[in-house]
Amino acid sequence: MKKHIEDFAFLGGKKAFNHPLHIAQINLPPWEDVKSAFRGIFERRYFANHGPLVRELDHRFAEFVKTEHAVCVTNGTVALMILARALELSGEVIVPAYTFPATVQALSWAGLTPVLCDVDPKTQMVTPETIEPHITPRTSGILAVHLWGQPCEPEILENFASDRGLVLFFDACHGIGCSTNSRRIGNFGAGEAFSFHATKVLNGGEGGCITTNNAQLADKLRTIRNFHPSETFAPVPLRINGKMSEAQAALALLSLKEYPENVAANFHRYEAYRLGLSGIPGVSLLEYNPASDNNYQYIIVEIDEKLAGLHRNIFFELLSAENVICRRHFYPGIHNMTPYSKMASTASSNFTGTDWLCQSSLQLPTSQVMTEQDVKMVCRLVRSIQLLADPIRSKMDDKP
């Protein structure tokens, strides 16, 4: 615990960690398992174009999610692009402003007009109340986002969309393995898009997948992900090279095998953070709903400047200097980014919840290489910063 402001690395002290605690998970399987899987790829000399490992992953991930169809693709963004295109939507699609830019950009690439909506600042996700004001005669769909490794009340959104004749689909890139009311994410709406990026709890180094229980939609997805006619399942107006490689599938299959172990480790670190951050004025941990299955992939705190004594950005700077790599998701918000900030629908909307979260949220590291002692040290640093808020603020105000 740092007792004086001069102890902080940002102000001249010694770093708390000799090496960076990276924000990304990067759960790596045992090297021997990787060598064995890649040896098989080299022996078969089958590297791309829907090889046996990709087909196995399609089947295995569908079983894991308990859905009828899974279609693996290059990455999560391409998954969203292909899904939006296969749904044959037109006009406007409502999407949260508080999300990763790729969520919204995928709609633009699919030829749709994203209309940004606010989120509930408590759950950090969309609700019927945040969506409703943006529905117009031009609205054809809703793209909701499961955020931080827990679901976004998809059953409520399904009823809401159905009552209004809108197509509902999901960005489930954070939602691998999550469920609500014993129903796995991947089974909601018309379809859901997942990411197998290296930073996800289930990763293929890179990769993505689309799940659906609609056989006709699945056929369109399988066709669109190919730029060549050898794999054609349904007539579609446009195709793309969205195929997953055998190397990606090999790593994802190994990661799928280790999913229970990785989630258990995530939960262990989450509990350590929950205890270590307890009682710090103005610092609130985003807690996971114990009634749902969660993957505990992210540690998100909200910092209330009035109660903590310091703005989130000062916590960010001080922790980063200690080699605690943080991230300010999703600053500054899609509604403040080009080209979406210039849209008429954005200018006429209110984003109070998103603005609050963009100024207060901070993602802390939780990764395979972190020990419980590492987590406790990060919590002690956060506590020290808050305890010394007044002198730190004075010192930071004096810095040129």
Summary of the structure (lengths in Angstrom):
residues: 400
radius of gyration: 22.0
end to end distance: 27.0
largest distance: 67.8
contacts: 1391
relative contact order: 0.17
helix: 42%
strand: 14%
